[in-house]
C-alpha cells in the first residue's frame, strides 16, 4: 500500500485528531499564564489579610483606649485636670472610626480577591484539562504520522532530510544530557571530598595549635584532645579519599585528579599518644600531614573551579540543543501534517487568468 493509500484509509481518524488538536492547542501557552494570574491573586489576598490583621489590632487598641477614657474615674480626673473631656472623646472616636473603616475596606477587598482566586482556579483547571487533552492528542497524531512516514519516502525527499536531521540532533542531545549528568555527579563528589579535606585540615591545625598550658599540664587532657583531633582528621581524610577515588573511577580524565592523593599516616592518625608534644619528630609528622592536606585542598579548589565552568558550558550547550530539537520537531511535525492534509484534500489546481 502506497503512502497516499495509507493516508486516505486513515483520513477519518486523522481528521478527528486534527480537529481535537486544533481545539486544544490554545492551552499550550495558557497554562503558565493562568498559573501566574492565580499566584498574583493569592499574593494580593495574603497581603490584604496582613493589612486586615494590622487594622484589627489598631481598632482594638483604640477601642480599649476609648473605653478607658469613658470610665468614671478617668472621666472625672480628665475633666478636673483638662476640662476638655468631650473634645478628647471625639478625637478618640474619630481615630477608632478611621481604623475601623480601613479594616472594613480591606475586608471588602479580600472578599473580591477570594472570588477572583476561585475564578482563576477554575480557569486554571480548565487550561490544565485542555492541555492534558492536547498532549495526548499530539502524541496520538505523532504516532499516526510515524506510521505513515516510517522509513524512506521518495516522493517527499524534504521530509526524509528533516527526519534524519532531527534524529541526529536527538542523538546529540542524549550525548549532552549524559555528559551533563556525569559531570554533575563528579562535581558533587569532588565538593564532598573538598568539605572532608577542610575538616581534616582544621582538625590537624587544632592539634598543632593547642594551648601551651594544656600541653604541658600533668593531666591527660592534652593526650586525649590531640587523639580526638587526629581521629577526626583520620576519618575526614579517609572520607575525602573515598569520594576522590569514586570521582576518578567515573571520570579518570579530570585535569590534575591523578595528582591528588590524600594519604594517611598511621603513625600520626591511629596511635594513642603519651607525651606527644615532647616528641618533636612526631610533631613534625603532624605538620607534614597538615601541609599535604593543604596541598590537596588547593588542588581540589582549582579542579572544582575548572569543573564548575565546564559544567556551566555543558548545561548551556544542553539547553541550546534542547531548544534546537524542539524547534526541529515542531517543523517536522508541521511538514508531515501539511503533506497529509494535502493528500486528503488536495489544494485546487493553479489557474491563471487568460
Secondary structure, DSSP 8 states (H G I E B T S, - for coil): --HHHHHHHTHHHHHHHHHHHHHHTTHHHHHHHHHHHHHHHHHHHHHHHHHHHHHHHHHHHHHHHHHHHHSHHHHHHHHHHTS-HHHHHHHHHHHHHHHHHHHHHHHHHHHHHHHHHHHHHHHHHHHHHHHHHHHHHHHHHHHHHHHHH-S--GGGHHHHHHHHHHHHHHHHHHHHHHHHHHHHHHHHHHHHHHHHHHHHHHHHHHHHT--HHHHTSSSSHHHHHHHHHHHHHHHHHHHHHHHHHHHHHH-TTSTTGGG------HHHHS---SSGGG-HHHHHHHHHHHHHHHHHHHHHHHHHHHHHHHHHHHHHHHHHHHHHHHHHHHHHHHHHHHHHHHHHS---------
